[in-house]
């Protein structure tokens, strides 16, 4: 969100670091930076992007200077429901502008923790729903067979 796109290198680095962090979660299918790169800055609806990527959840983010002199940077991470395109949760982080490279991995780690917390809730709910459906299906089948 910098006026001259001068923070593009930082967003690229944060994207790559965040993908690396999230890819460590076995239950997630994380799309590579190249896979999502075509949608960077595109005027395509969130739900259309999610459909094209076959993604149940999108992660969006922005980096912008804070204050008149831009001595601080604000990184905002948004978790978006793929089906509806609605923002589910948002977290912001700030850091001194002169330390962005040193803070890249730290910010990616903090953002990944935030996302893992929320995605963990979602994964648990999906597993519970799948377990209930399997139980219902098994019960129905045994009722039909017995």
C-alpha positions in Angstrom: 0.0 0.0 0.0 3.0 2.3 -0.3 2.4 5.1 -2.9 5.4 4.0 -5.0 5.2 0.3 -4.4 8.5 0.5 -2.6 7.4 -2.1 0.0 6.7 -4.8 -2.7 9.9 -6.6 -1.7 8.8 -6.8 1.9 5.4 -8.1 1.0 7.0 -10.7 -1.2 9.3 -11.8 1.6 6.5 -11.9 4.1 4.3 -13.9 1.8 7.1 -16.5 1.2 7.9 -16.7 4.9 4.2 -17.1 5.9 3.7 -19.8 3.2 6.8 -21.6 4.6 5.4 -21.4 8.2 1.9 -22.5 7.2 3.2 -25.3 5.1 4.5 -27.0 8.2 1.0 -27.6 9.4 0.3 -31.1 8.0 -3.5 -30.7 7.8 -3.2 -27.6 5.5 -2.8 -27.6 1.8 -0.9 -24.4 1.3 -0.6 -22.9 -2.2 2.8 -21.6 -3.3 3.6 -18.0 -3.9 3.7 -18.6 -7.6 0.2 -20.2 -7.4 -1.3 -17.2 -5.7 0.9 -14.5 -7.4 -1.4 -14.0 -10.3 -4.1 -12.7 -7.9 -1.8 -10.1 -6.2 -3.5 -6.7 -6.8 -6.0 -8.3 -9.2 -9.6 -7.0 -9.2 -11.1 -10.4 -8.7 -13.6 -11.1 -5.9 -12.3 -13.2 -2.9 -14.8 -16.0 -3.5 -13.8 -16.2 -7.2 -10.2 -16.5 -6.1 -11.0 -19.2 -3.6 -13.0 -21.2 -6.2 -10.2 -20.9 -8.7 -7.7 -22.1 -6.1 -10.1 -24.7 -4.6 -9.4 -23.0 -1.3 -11.7 -23.0 1.7 -9.8 -20.1 3.4 -7.8 -17.3 2.0 -5.1 -15.3 3.7 -4.8 -11.6 2.7 -2.3 -9.1 3.9 -1.0 -5.6 3.5 2.0 -3.6 4.4 1.7 0.2 4.7 3.7 3.0 6.2 2.3 4.6 9.4 2.5 8.3 10.2 3.5 11.3 8.1 7.1 10.2 7.8 6.5 6.5 7.6 8.9 5.7 10.4 6.8 2.7 11.3 5.2 0.0 9.1 1.8 -1.7 9.7 1.4 -5.3 8.6 -2.2 -6.5 8.5 -3.2 -10.1 8.0 -6.8 -11.1 7.2 -8.3 -14.5 7.2 -11.1 -14.8 4.6 -13.8 -17.4 4.2 -13.4 -18.8 0.7 -17.1 -19.6 0.2 -18.5 -16.2 1.1 -15.5 -13.9 0.7 -16.2 -12.5 4.1 -13.4 -11.5 6.4 -13.4 -13.9 9.4 -10.6 -12.4 11.4 -7.9 -9.7 11.3 -4.6 -9.0 13.1 -2.3 -6.1 12.8 1.4 -5.8 13.7 3.6 -2.7 13.7 7.4 -2.4 13.5 10.0 0.3 13.0 10.5 0.9 9.2 14.2 0.5 9.4 14.0 -3.1 10.7 11.7 -4.7 8.1 14.2 -7.3 6.9 15.2 -8.3 10.3 11.6 -8.5 11.4 10.3 -10.5 8.4 10.7 -13.9 9.9 9.4 -12.7 13.3 6.3 -11.2 11.7 5.7 -14.3 9.6 6.0 -16.4 12.7 3.6 -14.1 14.7 1.1 -14.1 11.8 1.3 -17.8 11.4 0.5 -18.3 15.1 -2.5 -16.1 14.7 -3.6 -18.0 11.6 -2.9 -21.4 13.1 -5.1 -20.5 16.1 -8.0 -19.6 13.9 -7.4 -22.4 11.3 -7.0 -24.9 14.2 -10.5 -24.0 15.3 -11.8 -24.5 11.8 -10.0 -27.8 11.3 -11.3 -29.1 14.7 -14.9 -28.1 13.7 -14.5 -29.8 10.3 -13.2 -33.0 11.9 -16.0 -33.0 14.4 -18.6 -32.5 11.6 -17.0 -35.3 9.6 -17.0 -37.6 12.7 -20.7 -36.9 13.4 -21.5 -37.5 9.7 -19.6 -40.8 9.7 -21.4 -41.8 13.0 -24.8 -40.9 11.6 -24.0 -42.8 8.3 -22.8 -45.8 10.2 -25.9 -45.8 12.5 -28.2 -45.4 9.5 -26.5 -48.3 7.7 -26.6 -50.6 10.7 -30.3 -49.7 11.1 -30.9 -50.6 7.5 -28.9 -53.8 7.7 -30.0 -55.1 11.1 
